[in-house]
């Protein structure tokens, strides 16, 4: 009996468990997925919790609900991987062998890595919304906040869902306007990037949206510390931005066990072939999603598109054939822009976001690089798609490879 081991039962690991269980014979393959946590979070929904649009119940389900019959689900903490010996060591002393390993351990925030961030004001006047606890604490704070300087800061890239910080300030603009107190809230967006986004054309469009919504942007802000006493953030050049409320996107890092295993870079992300998704160190180790050092967004859509590529290449590997699938860095993201509207971007390693229609040329129904109500509805509908289709590894009508159909070259 051959053994296939999946580390992590988040989005990527769960999708792969579902896809592989349908095609690998149970008489030949034993599939096990390991995760130390029992709860699955729909992380894009965290954005809506501070504004009272979603509750915790909307974004939480048991992971066991999505593990297919025939796949072993083990709740355990991983100590390290021994890639040379094809073994995974658990913290309880158990050792698991594998023939093929899929690393899907994701990424997490590291607020403790920035001086002062997790200080006396943490979850009092300094909040994250990338965790359920941070989002809930911020929702409680907003209920009684009377206004002041709201600063959103990105500590460092890469981060999960790079558009989420923009969505937050767009949504905040709409939220406080609807509450009749927008004139009491000064919103500032402080980013280590030179503009609103990583891609030039999208950065220009999204930057214009910030200006139109009277949101200040402070570019090239490399966060050094959070000064709790003076209530300001300070960058390495000495630049300071005062706040009454700081919403921060902390430094991100991979699972610490990746570092203990000697498989990671400085941030514990696994170096990997960006096209085949195969580890650079071991040919029987593959990586999906946020755990890898892919030069693309750490976003749910990337995991979705990678899962199709990884499944095909795993079948090739098992059958001893050359890889036939190649990941092109495809990512698309709905961007909440407030007031019941949203934008959409679609891009890959080589092509930046372009205007046009998605997924059907001329028809849409979604607009690229442009606000529309349909884009907002697309964002909301995706939660149902995530729980009922995506996690279960079902086919979706969007190709893993990005297409230029419907896009306008200007």
Secondary structure, DSSP 4 states (H G I P E B T S, - for coil): -EEEEEE--SHHHHHHHHHHHHHS-TTTEEEEEEES--EEE-GGGHHHHTTTSS-HHHHEEEGGGGSPTT-EEEE--EEEEETTTTEEEETTS-EEE-SEEEE---EEE-GGGSBTTTSTTBTTTEE-SSSHHHHHHHHHHHTT---EEEEEEE-SS--BSTTHHHHHHHHHHHHHHHTT-GGGEEEEEE-SSSSSSSSHHHHHHHHHHHHHTT-EEE-S--EEEEETTTTEEEETTS-EEE-SEEEEE--EEE-HHHHHTT-B-TTSPBPB-TTT-BBSS-TTEEE-GGGB--SS-BSHHHHHHHHHHHHHHHHHHHTT----------EEEEEEEETTEEEEEEE-SS-----EEEEETTTEEEEESS-BHHHHHHHHHHHHHIIIIITTT---SS-SS---TTB---
